Amino acid sequence: MPDMKMPVPLTLIVAATSSHAIGRSSSLPWRLPKEMAYFARVTKGETQTSPDLSSATSEKGKNVVIMGRKSWEGIPDRFRPLHGRVNVVVSRQEDYDVATSPDTHLANSLESSITHLQSLPTPINRVFLIGGAQLYTLGLTNPSKIYLTNRILLTRIKTNFENCDAFFPDFVKSQPGQWRRASHEELCEWVGFEVPRGDQKEKDRTGGEMVEYEFQMWIRKD
């Protein structure tokens, strides 16, 4: 009998400039504590009331963060693995060591990471792809029966950052008519808490300048 499972909903969460820059030398070009707190709260999902995957079970599931090896290595040791979430590291190195906790797993591809999650005894709630550029591109452009990227949580950095070398796909331009920007109310409802509306200003802890950004959500059209 064929497998009738629906594709796993995948949410991309990213901070990107207006020119789609997301990284420099395998790290973030900025350090914005309030924006990072938003990322942590969303991906932990402690206040979310509408799970993507575990609604059929009475046990509350954990959220998942999938990332590439360089993104994993870019997380400071004291924060790795990301607490309160199932961490999946995608690497072609079969002997790559990520065995730091029971909630940390290694996969050799994005598809295999999703397949592995489906075999875990722990209920899974929402699945987030958190970088880097190669996995973002794969999640957006590679059709799969295993997963479907149907949501992007985008922090649009409106301040310019020079000398960046990693970029997020321009999904609105490359996939015309496939995405709509959600309302602020839709964003708040989905994440489960009140998100600051409109342009935010925060001091960059790396360069000292004020950085302007906005929290956005984009949804794939049916």
C-alpha positions as CSV (number, residue, x, y, z in Angstrom):
1,M,0.0,0.0,0.0
2,P,1.5,3.4,-0.9
3,D,2.5,5.8,1.8
4,M,-0.3,8.3,2.1
5,K,1.5,10.6,4.5
6,M,1.3,14.3,3.7
7,P,4.5,16.2,3.3
8,V,5.9,17.7,6.6
9,P,5.2,21.4,6.8
10,L,8.6,23.2,6.9
11,T,9.0,26.8,8.2
12,L,12.1,28.8,7.2
13,I,13.2,31.4,9.8
14,V,15.8,33.9,8.7
15,A,17.1,37.4,9.2
16,A,18.1,39.0,5.9
17,T,18.9,42.5,4.6
18,S,17.0,44.1,1.7
19,S,19.8,42.7,-0.6
20,H,19.1,39.3,1.0
21,A,22.4,39.1,2.8
22,I,22.3,36.7,5.8
23,G,26.0,35.9,6.7
24,R,29.6,36.9,6.6
25,S,32.5,34.4,7.1
26,S,30.1,31.7,8.4
27,S,28.5,34.0,11.1
28,L,25.9,36.6,11.4
29,P,27.0,40.1,10.4
30,W,25.0,41.6,13.3
31,R,24.3,40.8,16.9
32,L,20.8,41.9,17.9
33,P,19.7,40.4,21.3
34,K,16.0,41.3,21.0
35,E,15.8,39.8,17.5
36,M,17.6,36.7,18.7
37,A,15.2,36.4,21.6
38,Y,12.3,36.5,19.1
39,F,14.0,33.6,17.2
40,A,14.4,31.6,20.4
41,R,10.9,32.1,21.5
42,V,9.4,31.2,18.2
43,T,11.5,28.1,17.6
44,K,11.0,26.8,21.2
45,G,7.2,27.2,20.7
46,E,6.3,27.3,24.4
47,T,3.3,29.5,23.7
48,Q,2.1,28.0,20.4
49,T,-1.4,26.5,20.4
50,S,-1.6,25.1,16.9
51,P,1.0,22.4,16.3
52,D,1.8,21.3,12.8
53,L,2.5,17.7,13.5
54,S,1.6,16.5,17.0
55,S,-2.1,17.5,17.1
56,A,-3.1,13.9,17.0
57,T,-1.4,13.1,20.3
58,S,-2.2,14.3,23.8
59,E,1.5,14.7,24.6
60,K,2.9,18.1,23.7
61,G,5.6,17.8,21.0
62,K,8.9,19.5,20.7
63,N,9.8,21.9,18.0
64,V,12.7,21.0,15.6
65,V,15.5,23.1,14.3
66,I,17.3,21.8,11.2
67,M,20.6,23.4,10.2
68,G,23.7,22.8,8.2
69,R,27.1,22.0,9.7
70,K,28.5,25.5,9.4
71,S,25.4,27.0,11.1
72,W,25.8,24.5,13.9
73,E,29.5,25.4,14.3
74,G,28.5,29.1,14.3
75,I,26.5,28.6,17.5
76,P,28.7,29.4,20.5
77,D,29.5,26.2,22.5
78,R,27.6,27.3,25.5
79,F,24.4,27.6,23.5
80,R,24.9,24.3,21.6
81,P,22.6,22.4,21.1
82,L,19.8,25.0,21.1
83,H,17.9,24.3,24.3
84,G,14.3,23.1,24.4
85,R,14.3,22.0,20.7
86,V,15.3,18.9,18.8
87,N,18.4,19.8,16.9
88,V,19.2,18.2,13.5
89,V,22.5,18.9,11.8
90,V,22.8,18.2,8.1
91,S,26.3,17.1,7.0
92,R,27.7,14.8,4.4
93,Q,30.4,13.8,6.9
94,E,29.0,10.5,8.2
95,D,31.4,10.5,11.2
96,Y,30.7,14.2,12.2
97,D,30.3,14.3,15.9
98,V,27.1,16.0,17.2
99,A,26.4,13.6,20.0
100,T,26.1,16.1,22.8
101,S,22.6,15.4,23.9
102,P,19.7,13.0,23.3
103,D,17.9,15.7,21.3
104,T,20.7,16.2,18.8
105,H,20.8,14.2,15.6
106,L,22.9,14.0,12.4
107,A,21.4,13.6,8.9
108,N,23.1,13.5,5.5
109,S,20.4,15.5,3.6
110,L,17.3,17.6,4.3
111,E,15.0,14.8,3.2
112,S,16.7,12.2,5.4
113,S,16.5,14.6,8.4
114,I,12.7,14.8,7.9
115,T,12.5,11.0,7.5
116,H,14.5,10.5,10.7
117,L,12.2,12.9,12.6
118,Q,9.2,10.8,11.6
119,S,10.8,7.8,13.2
120,L,11.5,9.4,16.6
121,P,9.4,8.2,19.6
122,T,9.2,11.8,20.8
123,P,6.2,13.7,19.4
124,I,7.3,16.5,17.0
125,N,5.5,19.8,16.7
126,R,6.8,22.4,14.3
127,V,9.9,22.0,12.1
128,F,12.1,25.0,11.4
129,L,14.9,25.3,8.9
130,I,17.4,27.8,10.4
131,G,20.2,27.9,7.8
132,G,22.5,28.2,6.1
133,A,22.2,29.5,2.6
134,Q,22.5,26.2,0.8
135,L,19.8,24.5,2.9
136,Y,17.5,27.6,2.6
137,T,17.8,27.4,-1.2
138,L,17.2,23.6,-1.1
139,G,14.1,24.0,1.1
140,L,12.7,26.7,-1.2
141,T,13.5,25.3,-4.6
142,N,13.8,21.5,-4.4
143,P,10.4,19.8,-4.8
144,S,9.9,16.9,-2.4
145,K,7.3,14.4,-1.3
146,I,8.8,14.4,2.2
147,Y,8.4,18.1,3.1
148,L,6.8,21.3,1.9
149,T,8.1,24.8,2.7
150,N,4.9,26.7,3.3
151,R,6.0,29.5,5.6
152,I,8.8,31.9,5.9
153,L,9.4,33.9,9.1
154,L,11.6,36.8,7.8
155,T,13.2,39.5,9.9
156,R,13.9,42.1,7.3
157,I,17.0,43.9,8.2
158,K,16.7,47.4,6.7
159,T,20.1,48.6,7.6
160,N,22.8,47.9,5.0
161,F,25.7,45.5,5.9
162,E,28.8,45.4,3.6
163,N,31.0,42.4,2.6
164,C,28.4,39.7,3.2
165,D,29.0,36.4,1.4
166,A,25.9,34.4,2.2
167,F,22.5,35.2,0.8
168,F,18.9,34.1,1.2
169,P,17.0,33.4,-2.1
170,D,14.8,36.3,-3.4
171,F,11.8,34.0,-3.2
172,V,9.3,36.7,-4.2
173,K,11.1,37.4,-7.5
174,S,12.1,33.8,-8.2
175,Q,8.7,32.3,-7.4
176,P,6.3,35.0,-8.6
177,G,2.7,34.6,-7.4
178,Q,3.5,31.8,-5.0
179,W,3.8,33.8,-1.8
180,R,1.8,36.4,0.1
181,R,2.8,38.5,3.0
182,A,0.7,37.7,6.0
183,S,-0.9,40.3,8.2
184,H,0.7,41.2,11.5
185,E,-2.3,39.6,13.2
186,E,-1.7,36.4,11.4
187,L,1.9,36.4,12.5
188,C,1.0,36.9,16.1
189,E,-1.6,34.2,16.0
190,W,0.7,31.7,14.5
191,V,3.7,32.3,16.8
192,G,1.4,32.5,19.9
193,F,2.5,35.8,21.3
194,E,2.4,39.5,20.6
195,V,5.1,40.5,18.1
196,P,6.3,44.1,18.0
197,R,4.7,45.8,15.0
198,G,6.4,47.8,12.3
199,D,10.0,48.9,12.2
200,Q,12.2,48.2,15.2
201,K,15.5,49.8,16.2
202,E,18.2,48.0,18.2
203,K,21.9,48.6,18.8
204,D,24.1,46.1,17.0
205,R,26.4,44.6,19.6
206,T,29.1,43.9,17.0
207,G,29.4,47.3,15.3
208,G,27.6,49.6,17.7
209,E,25.3,51.2,15.1
210,M,21.5,51.3,15.3
211,V,19.9,48.6,13.2
212,E,16.4,48.9,11.8
213,Y,14.4,45.8,11.1
214,E,10.8,44.4,10.8
215,F,9.3,41.0,11.7
216,Q,7.4,39.5,8.7
217,M,5.7,36.3,7.9
218,W,5.2,35.0,4.3
219,I,2.8,32.1,3.5
220,R,2.8,30.0,0.4
221,K,-0.4,30.3,-1.6
222,D,-2.6,27.2,-2.0
